[in-house]
Amino acid sequence: MIIAGIVNPRLQSLLCRVRHTNSLVIADVGFPSWPGVETVDLSLVRGVPTVLQVLEALRAQWQCGEIFMAQEFVEHNDRRTRAAFAKACVGAELRFEPHVDFKQRVPHAIGLIRTGDPIQYANMILVSA
């Protein structure tokens, strides 16, 4: 029995299938469904878990080279929220792009992890190193 690290079997399975340069989406509570993209829904209630909690768990055992976020995240969130996300992304190249462009990347992802995070535009696309 796994007692450390990610214990959700669907999430663990998804992570094991992400290879070099593949991408994985971590989505906030309001992010739309994407037919054809495997989704592991971890949302419990609004705010649980957060995108940053999921990112922290993933980065402890998964190598990420780039992270894409919507430019609108910067425009709609305060300095404290932006700083927390920037700190969580240290070691990976964080890139911002228009939300329209961000959404065009989603269908190419290996999978999507839905959280309960209510932060506007908190969605991330992680590209494996």
Steps between C-alpha positions, in 0.01 A plus 500: 500500500631847408525714813699800374484734205197498273262226613216567255526207254347684203734795546802274547409312181464824307837631622673179398382551142634854461831480316772746397345821357141380561267735683260474790232752601415600857165677487300717736143421602342694214709363214286334231500130420707393201356201316779267401739618774521259792389682814574412859261706710642559847254774597327439833347836589571851377860571598607139562748413370666807353705515184810575709442198725477274197804665340703447817406131514583451132832681506620285791516201266462633144745710297356811340693723258241760399172628641248694294233723652255752361609864495161577652622335823739793548229756420230351728696401812677697769873517557491252788325232289735560206802472731378168646463354150840635390665344806332164433634505143866566587725270300264490202465765234169681563341644186187708467286516187148616413232267639379429146847366409524311829176314427632395158773300677256300715390242239866399455545415870529141621251581774328759713480517879199696626527665840258691719705820470287817459791730401429662164715367214702277737524234229845371409642289223811316617742375238721214611874550478 
